[in-house]
Structures are given as structure tokens and as C-alpha cells.
Amino acid sequence: MLSVTDLFINGPFVKEKLDLCRPWFSSTNQRYHFLTDRYINLKNMLSEIPNRIEVRLENNGNIGINGMATQEILQKFMKDSAQKINK
């Protein structure tokens, strides 16, 4: 798999080291490894790229969320979304 990987992030999620400031990370012990030059232009800008979530609304009504966010942010998003849908 590494032969077809451009950017590899390693390290287990450690709840006590929660980090939602860097993109694609979840804890401070995790590290970026640029295996190709495809995303090397981001290397010096990582602290400026906010972590985000992706929300997918499916035809069957399911909501899928991918990314890093606190439980509080996710709960607020789900509550706000439910209120808007029910209006």
C-alpha cells in the first residue's frame, strides 16, 4: 500500500493528546510522512490549514460525517440539522 500512498499519517489516537488543530490528525503524537512530492507544497502550511469535517447527505436520509471534531461540535451540528429539517 505504501507504494501508492502520497501522504501517510502514523500514530494511534491518544485521547489524552487530543489535537483538532492540524488537518487529518486526531492527537498530538501523530506525524505526517510525505512519501511523494504530490502534497509536499502543504508541508510548511500545515499549521494554517484548519481541520474540517465532511458531511454527506444520502438519498435514504442518512447523514455521514467524516473528519475530526469534538463530540460537542458534532452534537451541536446534529441538533441544529434536525431543527432545520423539522421546520
N, CA, C and O of each residue as an XYZ file, in Angstrom:
348
protein
N       0.817     -1.199      0.000
C       0.000      0.000      0.000
C       0.859      1.261      0.000
O       0.480      2.269     -0.595
N       1.998      1.211      0.654
C       2.831      2.416      0.723
C       3.299      2.871     -0.649
O       3.552      4.059     -0.849
N       3.421      1.947     -1.600
C       3.883      2.323     -2.939
C       2.866      3.215     -3.670
O       3.226      3.889     -4.635
N       1.618      3.225     -3.228
C       0.595      4.065     -3.856
C       0.054      5.124     -2.881
O      -1.041      5.653     -3.071
N       0.828      5.419     -1.852
C       0.437      6.391     -0.834
C       1.271      7.656     -0.985
O       2.497      7.590     -1.068
N       0.604      8.810     -1.021
C       1.293     10.092     -1.140
C       1.627     10.696      0.223
O       2.730     11.198      0.440
N       0.668     10.639      1.128
C       0.832     11.228      2.450
C       0.349     10.219      3.478
O      -0.795      9.766      3.438
N       1.235      9.879      4.393
C       0.946      8.865      5.412
C       0.999      9.534      6.777
O       1.928     10.286      7.072
N       0.006      9.262      7.600
C      -0.022      9.778      8.965
C      -0.013      8.578      9.894
O      -0.865      7.694      9.798
N       0.962      8.558     10.796
C       1.045      7.402     11.682
C       0.862      7.809     13.143
O       0.946      8.984     13.499
N       0.617      6.823     13.954
C       0.438      7.010     15.382
C      -0.996      6.730     15.776
O      -1.927      7.136     15.081
N      -1.178      6.041     16.883
C      -2.538      5.752     17.344
C      -3.204      6.999     17.917
O      -2.532      7.944     18.329
N      -4.517      6.986     17.936
C      -5.253      8.061     18.593
C      -5.062      7.908     20.102
O      -5.292      6.836     20.661
N      -4.639      8.992     20.751
C      -4.473      9.013     22.204
C      -5.402     10.092     22.740
O      -5.169     11.284     22.537
N      -6.448      9.667     23.422
C      -7.490     10.585     23.877
C      -6.922     11.744     24.696
O      -7.373     12.881     24.559
N      -5.935     11.459     25.546
C      -5.345     12.489     26.395
C      -4.527     13.502     25.602
O      -4.169     14.554     26.132
N      -4.224     13.199     24.333
C      -3.439     14.093     23.481
C      -4.276     14.619     22.307
O      -3.753     14.855     21.218
N      -5.563     14.795     22.542
C      -6.484     15.249     21.503
C      -5.954     16.517     20.828
O      -5.541     17.462     21.500
N      -5.972     16.524     19.510
C      -5.486     17.670     18.723
C      -6.361     17.806     17.483
O      -6.291     16.979     16.574
N      -7.175     18.839     17.448
C      -8.035     19.059     16.293
C      -7.594     20.292     15.511
O      -8.355     20.812     14.695
N      -6.377     20.762     15.751
C      -5.884     21.973     15.086
C      -5.221     21.679     13.750
O      -5.242     22.528     12.858
N      -4.643     20.516     13.590
C      -3.958     20.184     12.342
C      -4.868     19.320     11.481
O      -5.625     18.501     12.002
N      -4.798     19.497     10.165
C      -5.678     18.707      9.293
C      -5.333     17.221      9.324
O      -4.160     16.846      9.316
N      -6.352     16.392      9.357
C      -6.267     14.932      9.253
C      -5.689     14.273     10.494
O      -5.403     13.076     10.466
N      -5.511     15.004     11.570
C      -4.954     14.473     12.814
C      -6.039     14.336     13.852
O      -7.107     14.939     13.742
N      -5.752     13.529     14.872
C      -6.665     13.474     15.998
C      -5.928     13.579     17.327
O      -6.555     13.877     18.344
N      -4.605     13.343     17.352
C      -3.846     13.529     18.591
C      -2.413     13.972     18.283
O      -1.877     13.693     17.211
N      -1.810     14.666     19.247
C      -0.506     15.302     19.023
C       0.641     14.331     18.784
O       1.681     14.746     18.274
N       0.500     13.086     19.124
C       1.574     12.107     18.908
C       1.663     11.654     17.443
O       2.627     10.986     17.069
N       0.695     11.999     16.626
C       0.682     11.561     15.231
C       1.589     12.441     14.375
O       1.761     13.628     14.655
N       2.170     11.845     13.323
C       3.136     12.542     12.466
C       2.795     12.357     10.996
O       2.270     11.321     10.588
N       3.107     13.392     10.200
C       2.977     13.338      8.744
C       4.239     12.715      8.146
O       5.346     12.934      8.636
N       4.053     11.939      7.086
C       5.174     11.403      6.301
C       4.815     11.612      4.828
O       3.901     10.974      4.306
N       5.544     12.509      4.170
C       5.316     12.793      2.752
C       6.097     11.764      1.948
O       7.322     11.851      1.860
N       5.411     10.796      1.362
C       6.064      9.701      0.657
C       6.311     10.015     -0.812
O       7.125      9.361     -1.464
N       5.604     11.019     -1.332
C       5.835     11.510     -2.690
C       5.817     13.036     -2.628
O       5.603     13.613     -1.561
N       6.036     13.673     -3.740
C       6.004     15.135     -3.796
C       4.608     15.691     -4.059
O       4.437     16.906     -4.155
N       3.619     14.828     -4.174
C       2.270     15.278     -4.551
C       1.723     16.367     -3.625
O       1.131     17.328     -4.115
N       1.897     16.254     -2.332
C       1.369     17.222     -1.371
C       2.476     17.963     -0.619
O       2.213     18.603      0.399
N       3.687     17.881     -1.106
C       4.820     18.496     -0.419
C       4.631     19.999     -0.262
O       5.167     20.595      0.673
N       3.865     20.628     -1.177
C       3.606     22.064     -1.078
C       2.838     22.424      0.194
O       2.831     23.589      0.592
N       2.200     21.465      0.831
C       1.455     21.721      2.067
C       2.329     21.637      3.315
O       1.925     22.088      4.387
N       3.502     21.073      3.181
C       4.342     20.756      4.339
C       4.568     21.953      5.265
O       4.478     21.806      6.484
N       4.854     23.109      4.725
C       5.131     24.283      5.549
C       3.885     25.088      5.887
O       3.975     26.116      6.559
N       2.725     24.632      5.430
C       1.476     25.346      5.673
C       0.528     24.578      6.590
O      -0.590     25.032      6.831
N       0.944     23.444      7.096
C       0.028     22.582      7.848
C      -0.591     23.260      9.062
O      -1.739     22.981      9.406
N       0.147     24.139      9.708
C      -0.405     24.804     10.887
C      -1.466     25.841     10.506
O      -2.212     26.304     11.369
N      -1.541     26.208      9.223
C      -2.513     27.203      8.757
C      -3.774     26.565      8.173
O      -4.767     27.257      7.947
N      -3.742     25.259      7.929
C      -4.888     24.568      7.335
C      -5.790     24.081      8.455
O      -5.369     23.249      9.259
N      -7.017     24.573      8.531
C      -7.897     24.129      9.617
C      -8.384     22.700      9.394
O      -8.543     22.243      8.262
N      -8.611     22.026     10.489
C      -9.206     20.703     10.408
C     -10.677     20.889     10.108
O     -11.305     21.807     10.636
N     -11.229     20.046      9.280
C     -12.617     20.203      8.853
C     -13.336     18.867      8.901
O     -12.732     17.807      9.063
N     -14.636     18.959      8.756
C     -15.419     17.734      8.616
C     -16.126     17.759      7.269
O     -16.427     18.818      6.718
N     -16.376     16.580      6.765
C     -17.135     16.404      5.520
C     -18.471     15.799      5.910
O     -18.524     14.825      6.661
N     -19.542     16.371      5.403
C     -20.885     15.876      5.703
C     -21.509     15.379      4.413
O     -21.551     16.099      3.416
N     -21.998     14.135      4.436
C     -22.650     13.542      3.265
C     -24.117     13.273      3.607
O     -24.425     12.578      4.575
N     -25.004     13.830      2.804
C     -26.432     13.569      2.957
C     -26.828     12.560      1.897
O     -26.721     12.837      0.702
N     -27.284     11.394      2.323
C     -27.607     10.322      1.396
C     -29.085     10.349      1.027
O     -29.910     10.888      1.764
N     -29.406      9.766     -0.111
C     -30.784      9.747     -0.596
C     -31.748      9.082      0.381
O     -32.926      9.434      0.425
N     -31.255      8.123      1.165
C     -32.132      7.414      2.103
C     -32.316      8.161      3.419
O     -32.954      7.651      4.341
N     -31.751      9.381      3.511
C     -31.912     10.183      4.722
C     -30.777     10.066      5.718
O     -30.737     10.815      6.694
N     -29.854      9.146      5.495
C     -28.721      9.010      6.406
C     -27.774     10.188      6.249
O     -27.632     10.754      5.165
N     -27.127     10.546      7.359
C     -26.114     11.592      7.355
C     -24.796     10.946      7.735
O     -24.683     10.314      8.786
N     -23.797     11.109      6.871
C     -22.463     10.576      7.151
C     -21.514     11.728      7.421
O     -21.528     12.733      6.710
N     -20.682     11.579      8.456
C     -19.723     12.614      8.809
C     -18.337     11.994      8.860
O     -18.127     10.964      9.499
N     -17.391     12.638      8.175
C     -16.011     12.178      8.148
C     -15.115     13.342      8.545
O     -15.316     14.462      8.075
N     -14.147     13.099      9.387
C     -13.209     14.140      9.785
C     -13.039     14.161     11.292
O     -13.476     13.253     12.000
N     -12.399     15.209     11.760
C     -12.091     15.320     13.180
C     -12.866     16.479     13.787
O     -12.773     17.612     13.314
N     -13.619     16.196     14.820
C     -14.364     17.229     15.532
C     -14.624     16.729     16.946
O     -14.634     15.524     17.196
N     -14.830     17.648     17.853
C     -15.157     17.252     19.221
C     -16.584     16.720     19.260
O     -17.384     16.998     18.366
N     -16.892     15.966     20.284
C     -18.252     15.453     20.457
C     -19.245     16.600     20.586
O     -20.371     16.504     20.098
N     -18.834     17.689     21.243
C     -19.713     18.839     21.419
C     -20.077     19.455     20.068
O     -21.235     19.803     19.835
N     -19.090     19.589     19.180
C     -19.342     20.163     17.857
C     -20.270     19.254     17.062
O     -21.198     19.733     16.411
N     -20.029     17.952     17.108
C     -20.880     17.008     16.375
C     -22.305     17.018     16.913
O     -23.259     17.001     16.135
N     -22.460     17.044     18.228
C     -23.793     17.066     18.821
C     -24.540     18.343     18.443
O     -25.731     18.295     18.134
N     -23.847     19.490     18.465
C     -24.475     20.748     18.072
C     -24.872     20.699     16.602
O     -25.962     21.141     16.241
N     -24.003     20.169     15.757
C     -24.317     20.052     14.335
C     -25.568     19.201     14.130
O     -26.469     19.588     13.386
N     -25.624     18.046     14.784
C     -26.768     17.151     14.620
C     -28.049     17.802     15.144
O     -29.100     17.682     14.514
N     -27.977     18.491     16.291
C     -29.152     19.158     16.842
C     -29.630     20.269     15.904
O     -30.821     20.362     15.604
N     -28.705     21.106     15.445
C     -29.062     22.204     14.530
C     -29.638     21.663     13.226
O     -30.603     22.209     12.691
N     -29.040     20.588     12.719
C     -29.520     19.999     11.463
C     -30.926     19.448     11.626
O     -31.776     19.642     10.756
N     -31.176     18.765     12.730
C     -32.501     18.203     12.989
C     -33.556     19.307     13.081
O     -34.668     19.151     12.577
N     -33.208     20.414     13.719
C     -34.150     21.529     13.840
C     -34.481     22.114     12.465
O     -35.635     22.451     12.202
N     -33.504     22.236     11.604
C     -33.726     22.798     10.267
C     -34.557     21.852      9.414
O     -35.409     22.292      8.641
N     -34.314     20.555      9.552
C     -35.061     19.565      8.772
C     -36.520     19.533      9.196
O     -37.411     19.368      8.362
N     -36.763     19.690     10.481
C     -38.122     19.605     11.013
C     -38.945     20.873     10.807
O     -40.133     20.884     11.129
N     -38.349     21.936     10.282
C     -39.106     23.186     10.053
C     -39.952     23.090      8.826
O     -40.651     24.043      8.482
